[in-house]
């Protein structure tokens, strides 16, 4: 029998039937978790490798941590939301669905890892003025946010087809999916803020966690500091 990560990728209906029948066990969940950790670790190491090998190691550990924090948190909420909205899913089934979605995202990150590496090698300056380095950092940060968000959405999109088989109507399945996706995005963004740095600013020392991890939030930082700076071509807004 193929490994569960391969089944999720190549035979999603087989995975879903196993979830419905409550056939998958703890070792199957560990397979999904191990694969997701490997895929996220590889992408995380590439994402931070431009800054230093030490930060590449740190982010190779922290990106899987972020995914597991997010998946563990949202699986509880997803289960309660599904019950409240009329989808007959147990917590174990919801947890496997969340883990399966993350495995799909992991496959996408592995596929995009060479592209991310090429992007870093070809576009990141080895030296420059403070403004140039900040601009390069912010462009990289937004690019990786877009890649990670896209992989997360694509992985979770697989859930919609599964939800349609347990919801009373297609509209209700879409509602559950939208709620799940919104919660996943919110929790994931905040987890990434708490576990920063990921890309690594050239103006801060390499650390595992920032000392101000509990200050501000992800949205304030991206919308107030990063995005306006990039849109202004490196000039302060």
N, C-alpha and C positions, 0 to 999 in steps of 0.2 A: 504494500500500500504506500502511496506517495505521502510525503510529509504534509502536515496540515497547511503550512504556508503555501506550498505548491497547489494544494487543493483549493485554497481560497482564491488563488490567482487564476488557475486554469479550469476549475470545476466549481464555480461559486454555488451552483444549485445543489451539488453534493454536500458542500459545507452547510448550507442552509437547512437541508433535510436532516443532517446530523444535529443541528441546533434544535430544530423542532422536536426531534425524537429524543432529545437530551442524551445523545450518544457520546458526545465528547467528554473527556475526563480531565483531571488535573494535569496529567502529562501532556495532553494536547494543548492546553492553555500555556504550559511552559514552552512548548514548541513555538507558538505564536509570539510569546514574549521574547524568547531568545532570538528569533529571526528579526523582530522589530528592533531589538537592542543593537544587533549587529548592523542592520541597515542604517539606523539613525546614527550609530557611532561612526560609521564610515563617512557619512555625509557631514556630520559635525566636525570631524577631524579635518576634512577638506575646507570647510567653511572658515575655520579659525587658523588654518595652517599658514596663511599669509603673515600673521602677526608673530607667531613663534611656535616651535614644536611643543613647548609646555602648554600653551593655550590650546593647541590642537588636541593634546591628550585630555585636558580638562573638558573641552566641549564634546569630545568623543564619549565622555562619561555623562556629561550633563544633558545632552540632547535626549538620550534614552530616558534619563530621569524625568525630564520635563514631560515626555510622552506618557510615561507610566503614571505620573502625578495626575495628568489630565484625564487619562483613560479611567483610572480608579475613581476619580471624583465624579466624572460625568456619568459613569455606569450606574451609580446609585440614583442620581437625578433622572437619568433616562428611564430607568425601571419605573420610578414613581410617576413620571410624566406619561409613560406608555399606559400604565394602569388607569391613570386619571382620564386619559383620552380614549380609552376603550380598546386598547391593543392587548391581547392575551399573551403576555410575555412574562416569564419568571425572571428573577434576578440573575440566575445562572445563565439563562439564554441571552439576556441583555449584555452581560459581561462578555460572553463569547462573541456577540455581534460587534461590540466595541473593539475587542481585540482583533477580530477579523478585519474590520475597517482599517485599523492601524497597520496590519500586515500588508494590506493593499497599498497604503501610503508608503510603507517601507520599500516595497518593490519599485514604486515610482522614484523614491529618493535614490535608490541604487542605480536606476537607469539614468538619473540626472546628475549623479556624482561626477562623471567625466566632463560633462558640460560645465559644471560649477568649477572644476579644477582648471579647465581651459579659460574660463572667464577670469579667474583670479590671476593666472599666469600672464594673460594678455593685456589686462586692463589695470592692474594695481601697480601704482608707481613705487619704486624702491626708495625714492627720496623726493623731496619737494618742499614747498613752503607749507606753513601750517594750514593755510586755506586749502591748498591742493590736497593735502593728506586728509583733511576733514571731509572734503567733498567726495574723495574716493571711498572713504569709510562709509559715508552716508548712502552713497549709491550701492555699495555692496550690501549694506544692512537692508535697504529696501528690496533689493533683488532677492536676498535670501528669505526675507519675510514673505515675499510673493511666492517663491518656490515652495516653502514649507506650508503656506496657507493653501496653495493649489493642490499639493499632495494630500493635505488633510481633507479638503473638500472632495477631491476625487475618491479618496478612500471611503469617506462617509456616504458619498453618492450611491455606493453599492447597497447601502442599507435601505434605500427607498424601495427598490424592487422587492426586498424581503418583507418590508413592513406592509406592502400592499396585500400580502397573503394572509396577514393576521388582523388587519384593520377591517372594520365593517364597510368602509367606503374608501375610494381613492383619495378623496378630499381629506379624510381623517388621517390617512397614511402620510399625506404631504404635510399636514399640520404637525404630526409627531416628528417627522424628519426635520422640518424647519426649526422646531424647538430644540431638538437634539443638536443640530448643527450650530445654532446660535450659542447654546451653552458650551459646546466644545470650543468654539472660537474664543468666547470670553475667558473661560478657564485657562485655555492654552496660552493666550496672550499674557495673562497675569502670571502664570507659572514661568513664562520666559523672562518676564521682568524680574521676578524674585531670584532666578538662577543666573542672571546676567553676570559677566559678559559672555556673549556667544561669538560675535564677529571680532570684538576686541578693538578698542579705540587706541590709536597710536599715541594718545596723550595721557593714557593712564597705565600704571604698571600691570603686569600680568598677574592676576589673582584668580582663585577658584570662584569666589563670590565677592561682590562689591560690598563694602562696609555700609553703604546707604541703600541696601536692597529693599528696605521697607518704606523708603521715601518715594513720593510721587506714584505714577502708574504708567503702564505701557502706552496708553492712548495719549496721555499728556505729553510724553516724550516724543512719540512719532509725529503727532500732529503739530506740536508746538516747536520742536527743535530740529527734527530730521527733515521732514517733508518740505517745510518752507525754505530751508537752506539749499536743498537740491533743486527746487523749482526756481530759485533765484540764481542758479548757475554758480553756486559757491559763495555768493555774497550774503551777508547777514540780512535777514528780512527787516 
